[in-house]
Each structure stands twice: as structure tokens, then as C-alpha cells.
């Protein structure tokens, strides 16, 4: 996830990341302070395979908060 200003410069931000199922939080990825980029490898539990999940991010930077939702489906290995 990249956090940039309108000119493309990295911003310091607070990023709160969760996994949602049917709109309810089912997993807490965490709260991170970043400067421009958050990156992490997530190992999903096998039980999550095939379920429609949402990767939910609340990003606060420069006094504003933006909420972003990214639908995802974990594939079975």
C-alpha cells in the first residue's frame, strides 16, 4: 500500500488493517506507522480458503482519514 500526497511524495501515515467477513472484523493485521509504503506477507489460515473476505484499510495522513476496501478470496493450496 502506498501513501502519497497529490504530488506523489511519500506521506507519514497511520494505517489500520483488518480482514472483514460479511462486514464484521474477523482478523486484525494491525496498526502501523508508515512513511510512504506498507508491505507485509500474509500467510492466510487454510480455513479462510474460498470465503469472500475484504481487506479493509483505514489510512490517516495529513489530518484526513480514508477507508479502503479490497475484496479478496484466499485460494486453497
Residue, then its C-alpha position, 0 to 999 in steps of 0.5 A: x500500500x502506498x501513501x502519497x500526497x497529490x504530488x506523489x511524495x511519500x506521506x507519514x501515515x497511520x494505517x489500520x488493517x483488518x480482514x472483514x467477513x460479511x462486514x464484521x472484523x474477523x482478523x486484525x493485521x494491525x496498526x502501523x506507522x508508515x512513511x510512504x509504503x506498507x508491505x507485509x506477507x500474509x500467510x492466510x489460515x487454510x480455513x479462510x480458503x474460498x470465503x469472500x473476505x475484504x481487506x479493509x484499510x483505514x489510512x490517516x495522513x495529513x489530518x484526513x482519514x480514508x477507508x479502503x476496501x479490497x475484496x479478496x478470496x484466499x485460494x486453497x493450496 
